[in-house]
């Protein structure tokens, strides 16, 4: 079985963060979102992976992943060009897939579940496609599945106004090559895209068997800033502590902390885990880094209170303020101005921004 990682979306819901970089490289616990997908596929025995690139951000994705050898996989890059929907992206991979079954993993999805059992069951059956299903409170924002009494998928509808169920299709699919003919038979939706849910429906209407699994644990589509912060929290729940960096004798640390090599917690700083601090970063005097925070490489935090937030990297935050539930893009500088506010701030800050608060 092969793997297909889609990383060509525009990331409009994550602007301004995605004005200057692809959403799939936004770090969760200091590891890009798409790396979790690759590691999931590799753990399921899938090492031949095609990465579908769009018009934007492709060079950055290629620069990070290379040929895949550092991650234990073999990567082939597939150019989608203008993003015309998930089904269009899948269709672009027909030559790469050939006659093999394959897993499609949306590059902005994270799943708290091994794919090994799902892949094994698909390979042992005679299925045209497979879906993972999850119950959500807002099904109208996803592809919604309807099951019959026997648990078979009988309908999948993309973002219905009046959902029949609260079971939605997780952004991880399994397909046989039959899906390519199904994609050729669908028409663009009202939003001008080829919807993968329509391709599923063609297979269902043709009488093909669709394997359905209930996703265990949590699942996140990291399409919005609040989703990024939320999944960072979930991942940090399982953080393995490691103090490879330097901690001053009179710095205050507690809880699980991943302090990478060359990172420093200086005198007068307080860090309360779970927290991930990347290489080259300094948490200096007066800083409080609270639980569920990830600070990317080569950053400096002084005087500020930062909690339940992500600092992507190459950033400097020295304002004597409190920041919670925030996402700071790469190259951000936040320093104190002439006026102060006692309240905490909640921010989404694009790359290379400078704020005076």
C-alpha positions in Angstrom: 0.0 0.0 0.0 1.2 3.5 -0.8 0.5 6.8 0.9 -0.6 10.2 -0.4 -0.1 13.3 1.6 -2.0 16.4 0.5 -0.3 19.7 1.2 -1.7 22.0 -1.4 -4.4 23.9 0.4 -4.4 27.7 0.6 -4.9 27.8 4.4 -7.2 30.8 4.2 -8.7 30.2 7.7 -5.1 30.5 9.2 -4.3 33.9 7.7 -2.2 35.9 8.4 0.0 33.0 9.5 -0.3 31.4 6.0 0.4 34.5 4.0 4.1 33.5 4.0 4.1 29.8 4.5 2.1 26.6 4.2 -0.2 25.6 7.0 1.1 22.1 6.9 4.5 23.3 8.3 3.0 25.1 11.3 4.5 23.3 14.3 2.6 21.3 16.9 4.8 20.7 20.0 7.7 21.9 17.8 7.0 19.4 15.0 5.2 20.3 11.7 1.7 19.1 11.3 2.5 17.1 8.2 5.3 15.2 9.9 2.7 13.6 12.2 0.9 12.3 9.1 4.1 10.8 7.6 5.0 9.2 10.9 1.5 7.7 11.2 1.8 6.2 7.7 5.3 4.9 8.3 4.2 3.2 11.6 1.5 1.4 9.5 4.1 0.0 7.2 3.6 2.6 4.4 7.0 4.0 3.3 6.3 4.9 -0.4 4.6 8.3 -0.1 3.5 10.8 -2.7 3.3 14.4 -1.5 0.8 16.6 -3.5 1.9 20.2 -3.8 -0.1 23.3 -4.7 0.9 26.6 -6.2 1.9 28.0 -2.8 4.3 26.7 -0.2 5.6 23.7 -2.3 9.2 24.8 -2.1 9.1 25.1 1.7 7.5 21.7 2.0 10.1 20.1 -0.3 12.9 21.9 1.6 11.7 20.4 4.9 10.9 16.9 3.8 13.7 16.4 1.2 13.6 12.8 -0.2 12.0 11.5 3.0 15.1 9.5 4.1 15.4 11.5 7.3 11.9 10.3 8.2 12.4 6.7 7.1 10.2 7.0 3.9 10.6 7.5 0.2 8.9 10.7 -1.1 7.7 11.4 -4.6 6.4 15.0 -5.3 3.3 15.5 -7.3 2.3 18.9 -8.6 -1.3 19.8 -8.4 -1.1 23.4 -9.3 -4.2 25.5 -8.6 -6.1 23.7 -5.8 -9.4 22.5 -7.2 -10.5 20.3 -4.4 -9.4 17.1 -2.6 -10.7 14.8 -5.3 -8.7 16.8 -7.9 -5.6 16.4 -5.8 -6.1 12.7 -5.5 -6.7 12.4 -9.2 -3.3 14.0 -9.9 -1.7 11.0 -8.2 -3.0 8.4 -10.6 0.3 7.7 -12.2 2.1 7.5 -8.8 -0.5 5.1 -7.3 -0.7 2.8 -10.3 -2.5 -0.4 -9.4 -1.9 -0.2 -5.7 -4.3 0.5 -2.8 -3.4 3.7 -1.0 -4.1 5.9 2.0 -4.9 9.6 1.6 -3.9 11.8 4.5 -4.8 15.5 4.6 -1.7 17.3 5.7 -3.5 19.5 8.2 -5.1 16.6 10.1 -3.8 14.9 13.3 -5.3 11.7 14.6 -4.7 10.1 18.0 -4.9 6.6 16.7 -2.6 4.1 15.0 -3.5 3.4 11.3 -2.0 -0.1 11.4 -5.3 -1.9 12.2 -7.2 0.2 9.7 -4.7 -0.5 6.9 -4.6 -4.2 7.7 -8.4 -4.6 7.6 -8.6 -2.8 4.3 -5.9 -4.9 2.7 -7.6 -8.1 3.8 -11.0 -7.1 2.5 -12.5 -6.4 -0.9 -13.1 -2.7 -0.5 -13.2 0.1 -3.0 -12.7 2.7 -0.2 -12.5 3.1 3.5 -13.4 6.0 5.9 -12.7 6.9 9.5 -15.7 8.4 11.2 -15.9 10.7 14.2 -18.8 12.3 16.1 -18.6 16.1 16.3 -20.8 19.0 17.5 -20.6 20.8 14.2 -21.1 18.2 11.4 -22.3 20.9 8.9 -18.7 21.9 8.5 -17.5 18.5 7.3 -18.4 15.6 5.1 -21.3 13.8 6.9 -21.9 10.0 6.7 -25.2 8.2 7.0 -25.1 4.5 7.9 -27.7 1.8 7.6 -28.7 -0.5 10.4 -25.9 -2.9 9.6 -23.3 -0.1 9.9 -22.7 0.3 6.2 -22.1 3.7 4.7 -25.0 4.6 2.4 -24.5 8.3 1.9 -21.7 10.9 2.3 -22.6 14.6 1.8 -20.2 17.5 1.9 -21.1 20.2 4.4 -24.8 19.8 4.4 -27.1 22.6 5.7 -29.1 20.0 7.6 -26.9 17.0 8.5 -28.7 13.7 8.9 -26.1 12.5 11.5 -23.2 13.9 13.6 -20.8 11.3 12.1 -18.2 13.1 9.9 -15.5 11.8 7.7 -12.0 12.2 9.1 -9.4 13.6 6.7 -7.8 10.2 6.2 -9.2 7.9 3.5 -8.3 4.5 2.0 -8.8 3.8 -1.7 -8.4 1.2 -4.3 -7.5 2.5 -7.8 -11.3 2.4 -8.6 -11.5 5.9 -7.1 -9.8 7.4 -10.1 -12.6 6.4 -12.4 -15.1 7.7 -9.9 -13.3 11.1 -9.8 -13.6 11.4 -13.5 -17.4 11.1 -13.2 -18.0 13.9 -10.7 -18.7 17.5 -11.4 -17.4 20.6 -9.5 -19.5 21.6 -6.5 -21.0 25.0 -5.9 -17.7 26.2 -4.6 -16.0 25.1 -7.7 -14.1 22.1 -6.3 -14.1 18.4 -7.0 -15.3 17.0 -3.6 -13.9 13.7 -2.4 -17.3 13.0 -0.8 -18.8 13.0 -4.3 -16.3 10.4 -5.4 -17.2 8.3 -2.3 -20.9 8.6 -3.3 -20.2 7.4 -6.8 -18.6 4.3 -5.4 -21.5 3.8 -3.0 -24.1 4.2 -5.8 -22.1 1.7 -7.9 -22.6 -0.9 -5.1 -18.9 -0.9 -4.1 -18.0 -1.9 -0.5 -16.9 0.9 1.7 -15.0 0.0 4.9 -16.0 2.2 7.9 -14.2 2.7 11.2 -15.0 4.8 14.2 -12.0 6.9 15.0 -10.7 6.3 18.5 -9.4 9.0 20.8 -9.2 12.5 19.4 -9.0 13.9 15.9 -8.3 17.5 14.8 -8.5 19.3 11.6 -6.0 22.1 12.2 -7.6 24.6 9.9 -8.1 27.5 12.3 -5.8 29.2 14.9 -7.9 27.9 17.8 -7.6 24.3 16.4 -3.8 24.7 16.2 -3.6 25.8 19.9 -6.0 23.1 20.9 -4.2 20.2 19.3 -0.9 21.5 20.6 -2.4 21.1 24.1 -3.5 17.6 23.3 -0.1 16.5 21.9 1.7 18.1 24.9 -0.5 15.9 27.2 1.8 13.0 26.1 5.0 14.9 26.2 8.1 13.0 27.1 10.3 15.2 29.3 13.9 15.8 28.4 16.3 18.4 29.8 19.0 18.4 27.2 19.4 22.2 27.4 20.6 24.3 30.3 18.6 25.3 33.4 20.0 27.9 35.8 20.2 26.8 39.4 17.8 29.4 40.6 15.3 29.1 37.7 12.0 27.7 38.7 10.8 24.6 36.8 8.0 22.2 37.4 6.1 19.6 35.4 7.1 17.9 32.2 9.5 20.0 30.1 11.1 19.1 26.8 14.1 21.5 26.7 16.1 20.8 23.6 19.8 21.0 23.3 21.2 24.6 23.3 18.0 25.9 24.7 18.3 27.8 28.1 16.1 28.6 31.0 17.9 31.5 32.7 18.0 32.8 36.3 14.7 34.4 37.3 12.6 32.5 34.8 9.7 30.2 35.6 8.6 27.3 33.4 5.7 25.1 34.2 5.0 22.1 32.0 4.0 20.5 29.9 6.1 22.8 27.7 8.3 22.2 24.7 11.2 24.6 24.1 13.2 24.2 20.9 16.9 24.6 20.3 18.6 28.0 20.6 15.7 29.5 22.6 16.2 31.5 25.7 13.6 31.9 28.5 15.0 34.8 30.4 14.5 36.7 33.6 11.0 37.7 34.5 9.5 35.3 32.0 6.7 32.8 32.9 6.1 30.1 30.4 3.0 28.2 31.5 1.4 24.8 30.7 0.6 23.7 27.1 3.1 26.1 25.5 5.5 25.4 22.6 8.3 27.8 21.8 10.1 27.3 18.5 13.8 27.6 17.8 16.0 30.7 18.2 13.4 32.7 20.2 13.7 34.9 23.3 11.1 35.2 26.0 11.7 37.8 28.8 9.3 39.5 31.2 6.2 38.1 29.4 3.7 35.6 30.7 2.9 33.1 27.9 0.5 30.2 28.5 -1.4 27.7 26.3 0.2 29.2 23.2 2.5 28.5 20.3 5.5 30.6 19.3 6.6 29.3 15.9 10.2 30.4 16.2 12.8 33.2 15.5 10.7 35.4 17.7 11.3 37.9 20.6 8.6 38.5 23.2 9.7 41.0 25.9 6.5 42.9 26.7 5.5 42.8 30.3 2.1 41.4 29.4 0.1 38.2 29.6 -0.5 36.2 26.5 -2.9 33.2 26.5 -4.4 30.9 23.8 -2.2 32.7 21.2 -0.4 31.7 18.0 2.7 33.8 17.1 4.2 33.4 13.6 7.9 33.2 12.8 9.9 36.4 13.2 7.4 38.0 15.6 8.7 40.8 17.9 6.4 42.0 20.8 7.8 44.6 23.1 6.3 47.1 25.6 5.3 50.5 24.4 4.4 53.6 26.3 1.0 52.3 27.6 0.0 49.2 29.3 -3.1 47.1 29.7 -3.5 44.8 32.7 -5.6 42.3 30.8 -4.3 39.3 28.9 -4.1 39.4 25.1 -5.3 36.7 22.7 -3.5 37.1 19.4 -2.9 35.6 16.0 0.2 37.2 14.7 1.6 36.7 11.2 5.3 36.2 10.4 7.8 39.0 10.7 5.3 41.2 12.6 6.3 43.8 15.2 3.8 44.8 17.9 4.1 47.5 20.5 1.6 47.0 23.3 
